[in-house]
Every structure is written in structure tokens, then in C-alpha cells.
Amino acid sequence: MWVEQLLNGKYKYFERYKDPYTEKWKRVSVTLDSGSSRAKKEAQKLLDVKIGKKEINVLQSDITFGELYAQWFERYKKKNKRSSWIKVPPMMDHIYKIISSDMLVRNIDEALVRQVTDKMYTFGDYSLNYTKQTRTVLSMLLNHAVELKIISNNPVASVRLEPKKVEEEKKKRLIEDKYLEKEEIDLLIKHLYSKPRKIMHARICEFLSLTGLRYGELQALLKKDYFNGSIRVNGTLDYTAVRLEDAKITTPKNFYSNRTVSLPERAIEILDEVIMENQVLIPGYGEDDYIFIFNKKKKTPLGIQSINATLHEAEVELGIQKKLTSHIFRHSHVSLLSERNIPLKAIMERVGHGDAKTTISIYNHVTKKSKDDILSALNNL
């Protein structure tokens, strides 16, 4: 370290260091009011900090993609529900096929990101939606790298995913496949009630169609959540757990999911029937127990795999040309309300959506179809 006195009477302290990027010698400086021994010690500390920061940036710039992922994923797991973070590792398997874990993060560019999406979707067999989800994971990872100042910008931002022509046409056709018409719901529910061993399945499907709940929200309903002809939705059952008895009620999917849903008369009848049966068949049944209990001994609800398997059987038996899962009743609820000209905002509040493309697309499709039907009727007068 050396010092120079300036014309204004202050002292400028200098120190040389080797730039790890260029391997050339450079210098840093600080200016203090004094040239005393104490000031020299203070200057040395400040200069060491300046040099240290530059070295830290270099160390960060040498971080590998695998190291970045491990660091980011630990944070992501703490901030998100298990049902969300459990989907990430399989997506990383696709990313690692192009961007290896030992690759330096600073060397990841737009071309590599495009290779990931091309391999999965453009020239691959994965859906546009799943590829977009994978790209989002990669984008979150590299945003973390930007925050750490490892890279200056996120290369994912400039990589667009254009739908294939065939898929665009397919997407238009598939909107109607995302929900059931009223006649289809009635046919399906009647079919399920005709099977003595599927009464609980029938009640659940009918209740979902009347309320628009997510299946995990229905599973998490406790007796105390039912009051004055309404249900309080304030949680969802994490059914990604190995066993249903180990499943936990976690926070809802988003802020808008916390809501109170008013029930139509038939939905009230279903809850009253189910709760009355529980009180008769389950000793000690109380306020903190689930409503839709399937295993009376373990007091656990019906697993989603079971309900979806039953719906698949019904799909084949009835010849319904749509993929039946528990979620189709949520979309059907949106469709039925849209047909009755309920405002979109009110529908989204009821089903617990802040912004949902599927809900909006179904609403727009159904309302447009209604307008077309009116025009057709007028033309035929």
C-alpha cells in the first residue's frame, strides 16, 4: 500500500491487486482526511474489502449449474408446498440432458435454453404446457443467478415457445373437452349412483360439480368448516404423501383460494347425509374430522387415484369422449355458471382463482357459444 497527499490536504491510499478475469495488475484506492498510523490501518481495511468483493464476484462466477440448482432448490422447498416442489426434479432431468450439472452458469446462453425446449417440444413429444412449466423452472433458477450477480441477465427471457400449427387447432377443439355439459354430468352422476359400491364416489362428483372445489380442497374439508349453508375453504390435502393417513392439510393453492362458498340445496343435502352417516358409523366423530371419509376405521378421505380410476371406468362404460378426472367438475361448474350469465369476476371468486387462463377460456368459449346460438335462433325465425 502507498499513499499520496492531495492538493486539498486529504490523503489517497492505493493498493495493487491482480484482476482474476484478465490476470493484469490493477489498483484500488480510498481517500481519508488523515495520514496518521491509525488512518493507514483503516485505509488498509477498506482496500482489503474492495479487493475482497472483486474476488467474491469471481468465485460466484465460477459456480456450476448443479451447485446453483442445489442452492436454489433448498430455498424453493422452504417457500413452497410439497405438491409444488415435488414436480421440479423430473423437470430438471430434461434440463440436465442439455445443460449438464458441471457446466458453469456464466456460460449458459440463449442457444442452450432453446435446445432444451426444442428437444422437449419442437422436435420432441412433450406437450407445450409441460415444456413451458420446465422452462419456467429454468427461468427461476437463472433469475436466482442474476440476483447473486453471477450473470447480468436471464437468457430464458428471450426464448419464445410457439405452438405447433396442429396443436393450435387441437387446443381450440379441446376447450369443450375440458368440461361436461349439464346432460353429461347428469348421465355420469346417475350412472355412479346406480353402483352400490360407488355411492361415495357419486356424492363427491356431484358435490364437486355443485361447488367447483379442487379435489384436495374437498378432501381437506372438516366438519367444523360446514356452517349456515356454507363451507369454509382454508386448506388443501397434500395427497402426494405416500399414505393418506400421513397426508397433511396445507395452505391453499393461492391467496384467492381462501374463501367461503355458499351451497345450493342439493349440496347441503349431500353434506347432511354424509355427516349423519359418519356420526352413526364412526365412534367419536367430531368437529375436527374430515367430512368425506372413505376409510371409516382410519378416518381418511378417498384418494384421488381411486376417484379418477372410477371416472375412467365410467368414461369407457358410457362412451363419453372426454378424459374424466376429478378436475373436470371444477371446469364444468365454471361452464354452468357462465351459461347463466354470472359475471366472470364472481365465478373466479367462487372457485378461488385470481387469474386462470383455463377459467377465462371456458367462460369466453361458453358465452360466445351462447351468443352464436341466439343469432342462429334469430336467423331461423
C-alpha positions as CSV (number, residue, x, y, z in Angstrom):
1,M,0.0,0.0,0.0
2,W,1.2,3.5,-0.7
3,V,-0.2,7.0,0.0
4,E,-0.3,10.3,-1.8
5,Q,-1.3,13.7,-0.3
6,L,-3.8,15.6,-2.4
7,L,-3.9,19.3,-3.1
8,N,-7.0,19.6,-0.8
9,G,-5.0,18.2,2.1
10,K,-6.6,14.8,2.1
11,Y,-4.7,11.5,1.7
12,K,-5.3,8.9,-1.0
13,Y,-4.3,5.4,-0.2
14,F,-3.6,2.8,-3.0
15,E,-3.2,-0.9,-3.3
16,R,-2.4,-3.2,-6.2
17,Y,-4.1,-6.5,-7.0
18,K,-4.2,-8.9,-9.9
19,D,-7.6,-8.9,-11.8
20,P,-8.6,-12.6,-11.8
21,Y,-10.5,-12.1,-15.1
22,T,-7.7,-10.5,-17.1
23,E,-4.7,-11.5,-14.8
24,K,-3.5,-8.0,-15.2
25,W,-2.4,-5.8,-12.3
26,K,-4.9,-3.1,-11.3
27,R,-5.3,-0.8,-8.3
28,V,-8.0,0.4,-5.9
29,S,-8.0,3.5,-3.8
30,V,-9.7,5.2,-0.8
31,T,-9.4,8.8,0.3
32,L,-9.2,9.8,4.0
33,D,-8.7,13.0,5.9
34,S,-5.6,11.9,7.8
35,G,-2.2,10.4,7.1
36,S,-1.8,9.0,10.6
37,S,-0.9,5.5,11.5
38,R,-4.4,4.9,12.6
39,A,-5.7,6.2,9.3
40,K,-3.3,3.9,7.4
41,K,-4.7,0.9,9.3
42,E,-8.3,2.0,8.4
43,A,-7.3,2.5,4.8
44,Q,-5.8,-1.0,4.6
45,K,-9.0,-2.5,5.9
46,L,-11.1,-0.6,3.4
47,L,-8.8,-1.5,0.5
48,D,-8.9,-5.2,1.5
49,V,-12.7,-5.1,1.5
50,K,-12.7,-3.6,-2.0
51,I,-10.4,-6.2,-3.3
52,G,-12.3,-9.0,-1.5
53,K,-15.5,-8.0,-3.2
54,K,-14.0,-8.4,-6.6
55,E,-12.6,-11.8,-5.7
56,I,-16.1,-12.9,-4.3
57,N,-17.7,-11.9,-7.6
58,V,-15.2,-14.1,-9.5
59,L,-15.8,-17.0,-7.1
60,Q,-19.5,-16.6,-7.7
61,S,-19.0,-16.5,-11.5
62,D,-17.4,-20.0,-11.3
63,I,-20.4,-21.6,-9.8
64,T,-21.7,-24.7,-11.7
65,F,-25.3,-25.2,-12.8
66,G,-25.6,-28.2,-10.4
67,E,-24.4,-26.0,-7.4
68,L,-26.8,-23.3,-8.4
69,Y,-29.7,-25.7,-8.5
70,A,-28.9,-27.3,-5.1
71,Q,-28.7,-23.8,-3.6
72,W,-31.9,-22.6,-5.2
73,F,-33.9,-25.7,-4.7
74,E,-33.4,-25.7,-0.9
75,R,-34.8,-22.1,-0.8
76,Y,-37.7,-23.1,-3.1
77,K,-38.7,-26.1,-1.0
78,K,-38.9,-23.9,2.1
79,K,-41.1,-21.3,0.4
80,N,-43.5,-23.7,-1.5
81,K,-45.8,-26.6,-0.8
82,R,-44.7,-30.1,-1.3
83,S,-47.2,-30.6,-4.1
84,S,-45.4,-27.8,-6.0
85,W,-41.7,-28.6,-5.4
86,I,-42.1,-32.3,-5.9
87,K,-42.6,-31.6,-9.6
88,V,-39.3,-29.9,-10.0
89,P,-36.7,-32.8,-10.1
90,P,-38.4,-34.6,-13.0
91,M,-38.3,-31.3,-15.0
92,M,-34.6,-30.9,-14.1
93,D,-33.9,-34.3,-15.6
94,H,-35.0,-32.8,-19.0
95,I,-32.8,-29.7,-18.5
96,Y,-29.8,-31.7,-17.4
97,K,-29.8,-33.5,-20.8
98,I,-28.7,-30.3,-22.4
99,I,-27.3,-28.2,-19.5
100,S,-25.1,-30.5,-17.5
101,S,-24.6,-30.1,-13.8
102,D,-20.9,-29.3,-14.1
103,M,-21.4,-26.5,-16.7
104,L,-20.5,-23.0,-15.5
105,V,-23.6,-20.9,-15.1
106,R,-22.0,-17.9,-16.8
107,N,-21.7,-20.0,-20.0
108,I,-25.4,-20.7,-20.2
109,D,-26.8,-18.8,-23.2
110,E,-30.0,-18.5,-25.2
111,A,-28.9,-21.2,-27.6
112,L,-28.7,-23.8,-24.8
113,V,-32.1,-22.8,-23.5
114,R,-33.5,-23.2,-26.9
115,Q,-32.0,-26.6,-27.2
116,V,-33.9,-27.6,-24.0
117,T,-37.3,-26.5,-25.4
118,D,-36.5,-27.9,-28.9
119,K,-35.6,-31.3,-27.5
120,M,-38.8,-31.5,-25.4
121,Y,-41.4,-29.8,-27.6
122,T,-40.4,-28.5,-31.1
123,F,-38.8,-31.8,-32.1
124,G,-40.0,-33.9,-29.2
125,D,-43.2,-35.5,-27.9
126,Y,-43.8,-33.4,-24.7
127,S,-46.7,-31.1,-24.5
128,L,-46.5,-27.3,-24.9
129,N,-47.8,-26.8,-21.4
130,Y,-45.3,-29.2,-19.7
131,T,-42.4,-27.7,-21.7
132,K,-43.5,-24.2,-20.6
133,Q,-43.5,-25.4,-17.0
134,T,-40.0,-26.8,-17.4
135,R,-38.8,-23.5,-19.0
136,T,-40.3,-21.6,-16.0
137,V,-38.2,-23.7,-13.6
138,L,-35.1,-23.0,-15.6
139,S,-36.0,-19.3,-15.7
140,M,-36.5,-19.2,-11.8
141,L,-33.1,-20.8,-11.5
142,L,-31.3,-18.3,-13.7
143,N,-33.2,-15.4,-12.1
144,H,-31.6,-16.6,-8.9
145,A,-28.2,-16.4,-10.6
146,V,-29.0,-12.8,-11.7
147,E,-29.8,-11.9,-8.1
148,L,-26.5,-13.3,-7.0
149,K,-24.8,-11.3,-9.8
150,I,-23.4,-14.4,-11.3
151,I,-24.9,-13.4,-14.7
152,S,-26.2,-10.0,-15.7
153,N,-29.4,-11.1,-17.5
154,N,-31.6,-14.2,-17.8
155,P,-31.2,-15.9,-21.3
156,V,-34.6,-17.6,-20.8
157,A,-36.4,-14.3,-21.2
158,S,-35.7,-14.1,-25.0
159,V,-36.7,-17.7,-25.8
160,R,-40.3,-17.9,-27.0
161,L,-42.3,-21.1,-27.4
162,E,-44.6,-21.0,-30.4
163,P,-47.4,-23.6,-30.6
164,K,-47.2,-26.0,-33.5
165,K,-50.0,-25.5,-36.0
166,V,-51.6,-28.8,-35.3
167,E,-51.5,-28.1,-31.6
168,E,-53.1,-24.7,-32.1
169,E,-56.1,-26.3,-33.9
170,K,-56.2,-29.1,-31.3
171,K,-56.2,-26.5,-28.5
172,K,-59.3,-24.9,-29.9
173,R,-61.1,-28.2,-30.1
174,L,-60.0,-29.2,-26.7
175,I,-61.7,-26.3,-24.8
176,E,-65.0,-28.2,-25.0
177,D,-63.3,-31.4,-23.7
178,K,-62.3,-29.6,-20.5
179,Y,-65.8,-29.5,-19.1
180,L,-69.0,-31.5,-19.2
181,E,-72.4,-30.3,-20.4
182,K,-75.3,-30.4,-17.9
183,E,-76.7,-33.5,-19.7
184,E,-73.3,-35.3,-19.4
185,I,-73.0,-34.5,-15.7
186,D,-76.5,-35.8,-15.0
187,L,-75.8,-39.0,-17.0
188,L,-72.5,-39.6,-15.2
189,I,-73.8,-39.0,-11.7
190,K,-76.8,-41.2,-12.3
191,H,-74.5,-43.9,-13.6
192,L,-72.3,-43.7,-10.4
193,Y,-75.3,-43.7,-8.0
194,S,-76.5,-46.9,-9.8
195,K,-73.4,-48.8,-8.4
196,P,-73.9,-49.6,-4.7
197,R,-70.1,-49.7,-4.1
198,K,-69.7,-46.2,-5.7
199,I,-72.1,-44.1,-3.7
200,M,-69.4,-42.1,-2.0
201,H,-67.7,-41.5,-5.4
202,A,-71.1,-40.3,-6.8
203,R,-71.6,-37.9,-3.9
204,I,-68.2,-36.5,-4.3
205,C,-68.5,-36.0,-8.0
206,E,-71.9,-34.4,-7.6
207,F,-70.6,-32.1,-4.8
208,L,-67.6,-31.0,-6.9
209,S,-69.9,-30.1,-9.8
210,L,-72.1,-28.0,-7.5
211,T,-69.2,-26.1,-5.8
212,G,-66.3,-26.0,-8.2
213,L,-63.9,-27.1,-5.4
214,R,-60.4,-28.6,-6.2
215,Y,-60.2,-32.2,-5.1
216,G,-57.6,-31.5,-2.5
217,E,-59.9,-28.8,-1.0
218,L,-62.8,-31.3,-0.8
219,Q,-60.6,-33.8,0.9
220,A,-59.4,-31.3,3.5
221,L,-63.0,-30.2,4.5
222,L,-63.6,-30.8,8.2
223,K,-67.0,-30.9,9.9
224,K,-66.3,-27.6,11.5
225,D,-65.8,-26.0,8.1
226,Y,-69.6,-26.5,7.3
227,F,-71.9,-23.9,8.8
228,N,-75.0,-21.9,7.9
229,G,-75.4,-23.4,4.4
230,S,-71.8,-22.6,3.5
231,I,-68.3,-24.2,3.6
232,R,-65.1,-22.5,4.6
233,V,-62.2,-23.4,2.3
234,N,-58.9,-22.7,4.0
235,G,-56.7,-25.6,3.1
236,T,-55.9,-28.5,0.8
237,L,-54.9,-32.1,1.5
238,D,-51.4,-32.8,0.2
239,Y,-52.2,-36.2,-1.3
240,T,-48.7,-36.5,-2.7
241,A,-47.8,-38.2,0.6
242,V,-47.1,-41.9,0.4
243,R,-50.2,-42.9,2.5
244,L,-53.4,-41.0,3.0
245,E,-53.2,-41.3,6.8
246,D,-49.8,-39.5,6.6
247,A,-51.3,-36.7,4.4
248,K,-51.3,-33.2,5.9
249,I,-53.7,-30.3,5.4
250,T,-51.6,-27.5,3.9
251,T,-52.3,-23.9,2.9
252,P,-54.5,-23.4,-0.1
253,K,-53.0,-23.1,-3.6
254,N,-53.0,-19.3,-3.6
255,F,-54.3,-16.2,-1.8
256,Y,-57.7,-16.3,-3.6
257,S,-58.2,-20.0,-2.6
258,N,-59.1,-18.9,1.0
259,R,-62.8,-18.4,0.7
260,T,-66.3,-19.2,1.9
261,V,-68.5,-21.0,-0.6
262,S,-72.3,-20.8,-0.3
263,L,-74.0,-24.1,-1.1
264,P,-77.1,-24.9,-3.2
265,E,-79.8,-27.0,-1.6
266,R,-78.6,-30.3,-3.2
267,A,-75.0,-29.7,-1.9
268,I,-76.4,-29.1,1.6
269,E,-78.4,-32.4,1.3
270,I,-75.2,-34.3,0.4
271,L,-73.2,-32.9,3.3
272,D,-76.0,-33.6,5.8
273,E,-76.3,-37.2,4.5
274,V,-72.5,-37.8,4.7
275,I,-72.1,-36.3,8.2
276,M,-75.1,-38.2,9.5
277,E,-73.6,-41.5,8.3
278,N,-70.2,-40.6,9.8
279,Q,-71.9,-39.9,13.2
280,V,-73.6,-43.3,13.1
281,L,-70.7,-45.4,11.7
282,I,-67.6,-43.7,13.3
283,P,-67.3,-43.7,17.1
284,G,-66.2,-40.3,18.4
285,Y,-66.8,-38.5,15.1
286,G,-66.3,-34.8,15.8
287,E,-65.7,-31.3,14.5
288,D,-62.1,-31.8,13.7
289,D,-62.7,-34.9,11.5
290,Y,-62.9,-35.0,7.7
291,I,-66.4,-34.8,6.1
292,F,-65.8,-37.1,3.1
293,I,-64.4,-40.1,5.0
294,F,-64.0,-43.2,2.9
295,N,-62.0,-45.5,5.3
296,K,-64.1,-45.4,8.4
297,K,-61.5,-47.2,10.5
298,K,-58.6,-44.9,9.7
299,K,-60.9,-41.9,9.2
300,T,-59.2,-40.9,5.9
301,P,-60.8,-39.4,2.8
302,L,-61.0,-41.1,-0.6
303,G,-57.7,-40.9,-2.6
304,I,-57.6,-39.1,-5.9
305,Q,-56.3,-42.2,-7.6
306,S,-59.5,-44.1,-6.6
307,I,-61.9,-41.4,-7.8
308,N,-60.0,-40.9,-11.1
309,A,-59.9,-44.7,-11.7
310,T,-63.7,-44.9,-11.2
311,L,-64.2,-41.9,-13.5
312,H,-62.1,-43.6,-16.2
313,E,-64.3,-46.8,-15.9
314,A,-67.4,-44.6,-16.3
315,E,-65.8,-42.8,-19.3
316,V,-65.5,-46.2,-21.1
317,E,-68.8,-47.6,-20.0
318,L,-70.8,-44.5,-21.0
319,G,-68.8,-43.8,-24.2
320,I,-68.0,-40.2,-23.1
321,Q,-65.4,-38.9,-25.5
322,K,-63.6,-36.7,-22.9
323,K,-60.9,-37.5,-20.3
324,L,-62.8,-37.8,-17.0
325,T,-60.9,-36.7,-13.9
326,S,-62.0,-35.1,-10.6
327,H,-60.9,-31.7,-12.0
328,I,-63.4,-31.7,-14.9
329,F,-66.2,-31.0,-12.4
330,R,-64.4,-27.7,-11.5
331,H,-64.3,-26.7,-15.1
332,S,-67.9,-27.9,-15.6
333,H,-69.0,-25.6,-12.7
334,V,-67.4,-22.6,-14.4
335,S,-69.2,-23.6,-17.6
336,L,-72.6,-23.9,-16.0
337,L,-72.3,-20.6,-14.2
338,S,-71.1,-18.9,-17.5
339,E,-74.2,-20.2,-19.3
340,R,-76.4,-18.5,-16.7
341,N,-74.5,-15.1,-17.4
342,I,-72.9,-15.0,-14.0
343,P,-70.1,-12.3,-14.2
344,L,-66.6,-13.7,-14.6
345,K,-65.3,-11.9,-11.5
346,A,-68.0,-13.6,-9.4
347,I,-67.2,-17.0,-10.8
348,M,-63.4,-16.6,-10.2
349,E,-64.1,-15.6,-6.6
350,R,-66.3,-18.6,-6.1
351,V,-63.7,-21.1,-7.4
352,G,-60.8,-19.3,-5.8
353,H,-59.0,-18.0,-8.8
354,G,-57.1,-14.8,-9.1
355,D,-56.1,-15.2,-12.7
356,A,-56.7,-18.5,-14.5
357,K,-56.3,-19.0,-18.3
358,T,-58.5,-22.1,-18.3
359,T,-61.3,-20.5,-16.4
360,I,-61.3,-17.4,-18.7
361,S,-61.0,-19.5,-21.9
362,I,-64.0,-21.7,-20.8
363,Y,-66.0,-18.5,-19.9
364,N,-65.2,-16.9,-23.2
365,H,-66.0,-20.0,-25.2
366,V,-69.3,-20.7,-23.4
367,T,-70.5,-17.1,-23.6
368,K,-69.5,-16.8,-27.3
369,K,-71.4,-20.1,-28.0
370,S,-74.5,-18.7,-26.3
371,K,-74.3,-15.6,-28.5
372,D,-73.9,-17.7,-31.6
373,D,-77.0,-19.8,-30.5
374,I,-79.0,-16.6,-30.1
375,L,-78.0,-15.4,-33.5
376,S,-78.8,-18.7,-35.1
377,A,-82.2,-18.7,-33.4
378,L,-83.0,-15.2,-34.7
379,N,-81.9,-16.2,-38.2
380,N,-84.3,-19.1,-38.2
381,L,-87.4,-17.0,-37.1
